[in-house]
Amino acid sequence: MVPSVIKIVAQSALESFFPAVMTCGGLPFRLRVGEQRRIALVDLDLLREEVAETLLSDAEQDYAQRFRHPKRRREWLGGRMAAKAALLTLREPGEFRRLTVLPDEHGRPTVSGLTERGLSLSITHSGRYAAALAAHGMSCGLDLQEISDSLPALTDYFASPAELRLLADQLDIGSHEARLTMLWTMKEAVKKSMFSDQPAIFSGIALDGITVAQEQAWLLDCVVQGCPPQRVIAHNFSPYVLALTLQ
């Protein structure tokens, strides 16, 4: 099935970031289109599993058998669908089934079935949504998180005193939980982009500065141990925060 793209009216704060919709097999995918990247969003509440499964490659159908828990299976299916939507609208329109998106030994998504090289991919899910970022000629990282009141209990794991002081000055971001969620998503996005083979790399990523980019969006500068500085843009779409790396 070849997707089609039309314009629609956004329905929520998060969905307003994705002003187009692609449909394939009756499944809707929201899109944000950039010159060198695509971001796709899937509403898991609208995902019909029996349709999504027909859009999987044979290898993906085999892999999907390992997911017994319905919630985890739906998240995985939503991630595959978002990834294919992003990839096929970035450079190579075509059939969903000809692409295979599976994790490598470190859990990072890898793609087969593309004729073009140099495309990178990042997948995320939280709450009722799954999303994927496909980028041309660069490594990329994307993270979506629901704002959670459980993060303060994990502060010692992922936030330093210096980072907490920087966040405390940004009252316009929202609640303390929202600021912590933004820090978490920033570090997840950088980790996915640069350190997918090192799951505990949070200790090597440090927030170094925050600048307002636009309404409800902030540029986050971070220092990465042993690597060049990185910049992430984070959006507060309460009750979600979305962060993606910039190159």
C-alpha positions as CSV (number, residue, x, y, z in Angstrom):
1,M,0.0,0.0,0.0
2,V,1.4,3.4,-1.0
3,P,0.7,6.2,1.5
4,S,-1.1,9.4,0.7
5,V,-0.7,12.7,2.4
6,I,-3.3,15.4,3.1
7,K,-3.6,18.4,5.4
8,I,-5.8,18.2,8.4
9,V,-6.6,20.3,11.5
10,A,-4.6,19.5,14.6
11,Q,-6.5,18.2,17.6
12,S,-4.1,18.5,20.6
13,A,-1.0,20.4,21.7
14,L,1.3,17.5,20.7
15,E,-0.6,16.8,17.4
16,S,-0.3,20.5,16.4
17,F,3.4,19.9,15.9
18,F,2.4,17.4,13.1
19,P,0.4,19.4,10.6
20,A,0.0,16.7,7.9
21,V,-1.5,13.2,8.0
22,M,-0.5,10.2,6.0
23,T,-2.9,7.3,5.6
24,C,-1.9,3.8,4.7
25,G,-4.3,0.8,4.9
26,G,-6.7,3.1,6.7
27,L,-4.2,3.9,9.5
28,P,-3.5,7.6,10.0
29,F,0.0,8.9,10.7
30,R,0.8,12.5,11.6
31,L,3.9,14.1,10.0
32,R,6.2,17.0,10.5
33,V,8.2,17.6,7.3
34,G,11.7,19.1,7.2
35,E,14.2,19.3,4.4
36,Q,16.5,16.7,5.8
37,R,14.2,14.9,8.3
38,R,10.7,13.6,8.9
39,I,9.0,13.0,12.2
40,A,5.9,10.7,12.3
41,L,3.4,10.3,15.1
42,V,1.0,7.4,15.6
43,D,-1.9,7.5,18.0
44,L,-1.9,4.0,19.5
45,D,-5.6,4.3,20.4
46,L,-6.3,4.5,16.7
47,L,-3.9,1.7,15.7
48,R,-5.7,-1.4,14.4
49,E,-3.4,-4.2,15.0
50,E,-4.8,-6.5,12.3
51,V,-4.1,-3.8,9.7
52,A,-0.7,-2.9,11.1
53,E,0.4,-6.5,10.9
54,T,-0.3,-6.6,7.2
55,L,2.2,-3.8,6.7
56,L,5.0,-5.7,8.4
57,S,7.7,-7.5,6.5
58,D,8.1,-11.2,7.0
59,A,11.0,-10.7,9.3
60,E,9.0,-8.2,11.4
61,Q,6.1,-10.6,11.6
62,D,8.4,-13.3,13.0
63,Y,9.9,-10.8,15.5
64,A,6.5,-9.6,16.6
65,Q,5.6,-13.1,17.9
66,R,7.8,-12.5,21.0
67,F,5.5,-9.8,22.3
68,R,2.8,-11.4,24.4
69,H,1.7,-8.4,26.5
70,P,-0.9,-6.4,24.5
71,K,0.4,-3.0,25.6
72,R,4.0,-3.8,24.7
73,R,3.0,-5.3,21.4
74,R,0.9,-2.3,20.4
75,E,3.8,0.0,21.3
76,W,6.2,-2.0,19.1
77,L,3.8,-2.1,16.2
78,G,3.2,1.7,16.5
79,G,6.9,2.3,16.5
80,R,7.4,0.2,13.3
81,M,4.5,2.1,11.6
82,A,5.9,5.5,12.6
83,A,9.4,4.5,11.4
84,K,8.2,3.4,8.0
85,A,6.0,6.5,7.6
86,A,9.0,8.7,8.4
87,L,11.4,6.8,6.1
88,L,9.1,6.5,3.1
89,T,8.1,10.2,3.1
90,L,11.7,11.3,3.6
91,R,13.3,9.9,0.4
92,E,11.7,6.8,-1.0
93,P,7.9,6.5,-1.4
94,G,6.8,2.9,-1.6
95,E,5.4,-0.1,0.1
96,F,5.5,-0.4,3.9
97,R,6.1,-4.1,3.6
98,R,9.4,-3.7,1.6
99,L,11.0,-2.1,4.7
100,T,12.2,-4.1,7.7
101,V,12.9,-2.2,10.9
102,L,14.4,-4.3,13.6
103,P,16.7,-3.6,16.6
104,D,20.5,-4.3,16.4
105,E,22.4,-6.0,19.3
106,H,22.2,-2.7,21.2
107,G,18.5,-2.1,20.6
108,R,19.0,0.7,18.1
109,P,16.6,0.4,15.1
110,T,18.2,-0.7,11.8
111,V,16.5,-0.6,8.4
112,S,16.8,-2.9,5.5
113,G,14.9,-2.6,2.2
114,L,16.1,0.9,1.4
115,T,18.1,1.7,-1.8
116,E,19.4,4.9,-0.4
117,R,22.2,4.9,2.2
118,G,23.0,7.5,4.9
119,L,19.6,7.5,6.6
120,S,19.3,7.3,10.3
121,L,16.3,6.5,12.5
122,S,15.2,6.9,16.1
123,I,12.0,5.5,17.6
124,T,10.1,6.4,20.8
125,H,6.8,5.8,22.6
126,S,5.0,7.0,25.7
127,G,1.4,7.0,26.8
128,R,-0.9,6.8,23.8
129,Y,1.7,7.7,21.2
130,A,4.6,6.2,19.3
131,A,6.9,8.4,17.1
132,A,9.9,8.1,14.9
133,L,12.5,10.5,13.4
134,A,14.2,9.7,10.1
135,A,17.1,11.9,9.1
136,H,19.3,12.1,6.1
137,G,23.1,12.2,6.4
138,M,23.3,12.4,10.2
139,S,22.8,10.5,13.4
140,C,19.6,11.4,15.2
141,G,17.8,11.0,18.5
142,L,14.1,11.4,19.4
143,D,12.4,11.0,22.8
144,L,8.8,11.4,23.9
145,Q,7.8,11.2,27.5
146,E,4.7,11.9,29.5
147,I,5.3,14.4,32.3
148,S,5.5,12.2,35.3
149,D,5.4,12.8,39.1
150,S,7.7,9.8,39.5
151,L,10.8,11.5,38.1
152,P,11.6,13.5,41.3
153,A,12.4,10.2,43.0
154,L,14.9,9.4,40.2
155,T,16.7,12.8,40.3
156,D,19.9,11.5,41.7
157,Y,20.2,9.1,38.8
158,F,19.9,11.5,35.9
159,A,20.3,15.2,37.2
160,S,23.2,17.0,38.8
161,P,22.9,19.9,41.2
162,A,24.2,22.3,38.5
163,E,21.5,21.0,36.0
164,L,18.8,21.4,38.7
165,R,19.9,25.0,39.2
166,L,19.7,25.7,35.5
167,L,16.2,24.2,35.4
168,A,15.0,26.1,38.4
169,D,15.5,29.4,36.6
170,Q,13.2,28.3,33.8
171,L,9.8,28.7,35.5
172,D,8.1,29.2,32.1
173,I,8.7,25.6,31.2
174,G,6.1,24.6,33.8
175,S,6.1,22.5,36.9
176,H,9.1,20.9,38.5
177,E,8.0,17.6,37.0
178,A,7.8,19.2,33.5
179,R,11.4,20.6,33.9
180,L,12.7,17.2,35.0
181,T,10.9,15.5,32.1
182,M,12.5,17.9,29.7
183,L,16.0,17.1,31.1
184,W,15.2,13.3,30.8
185,T,14.0,13.6,27.2
186,M,17.1,15.6,26.3
187,K,19.5,13.0,27.6
188,E,17.5,10.2,26.1
189,A,17.6,11.9,22.7
190,V,21.4,12.4,22.9
191,K,21.9,8.9,24.1
192,K,19.9,7.4,21.2
193,S,21.8,9.5,18.7
194,M,25.4,8.9,20.1
195,F,25.5,6.1,22.6
196,S,22.9,3.5,21.8
197,D,25.4,0.8,22.8
198,Q,25.8,2.4,26.3
199,P,22.5,2.3,28.2
200,A,23.9,3.9,31.3
201,I,25.5,6.9,29.5
202,F,23.4,9.5,31.3
203,S,26.4,10.3,33.5
204,G,28.3,11.5,30.5
205,I,25.7,13.9,29.3
206,A,25.3,17.3,31.1
207,L,23.0,20.2,30.4
208,D,25.0,23.3,29.9
209,G,22.5,26.0,28.9
210,I,18.9,26.7,28.1
211,T,17.6,29.2,25.5
212,V,14.0,30.0,24.6
213,A,13.5,29.0,21.0
214,Q,9.8,29.8,20.5
215,E,6.6,29.5,22.4
216,Q,6.8,26.3,24.5
217,A,10.1,25.2,22.9
218,W,13.7,25.5,24.3
219,L,17.1,24.9,22.9
220,L,19.2,22.8,25.3
221,D,22.9,22.9,25.0
222,C,24.7,19.9,26.5
223,V,28.3,18.8,27.1
224,V,29.0,15.2,26.1
225,Q,32.0,13.5,27.6
226,G,34.6,12.8,24.9
227,C,32.4,14.2,22.1
228,P,31.6,17.6,20.6
229,P,28.8,19.6,22.3
230,Q,25.3,18.8,21.3
231,R,22.1,20.8,20.9
232,V,18.6,19.5,21.5
233,I,15.3,21.2,20.9
234,A,12.6,20.3,23.5
235,H,8.9,21.1,23.3
236,N,6.5,21.1,26.2
237,F,3.2,19.8,24.8
238,S,1.8,19.2,28.2
239,P,1.1,16.4,29.2
240,Y,4.0,15.3,26.9
241,V,7.5,16.5,26.3
242,L,9.2,15.9,22.9
243,A,12.9,16.3,22.4
244,L,15.0,15.8,19.3
245,T,18.7,16.3,18.5
246,L,19.8,19.0,16.1
247,Q,22.8,18.9,13.8
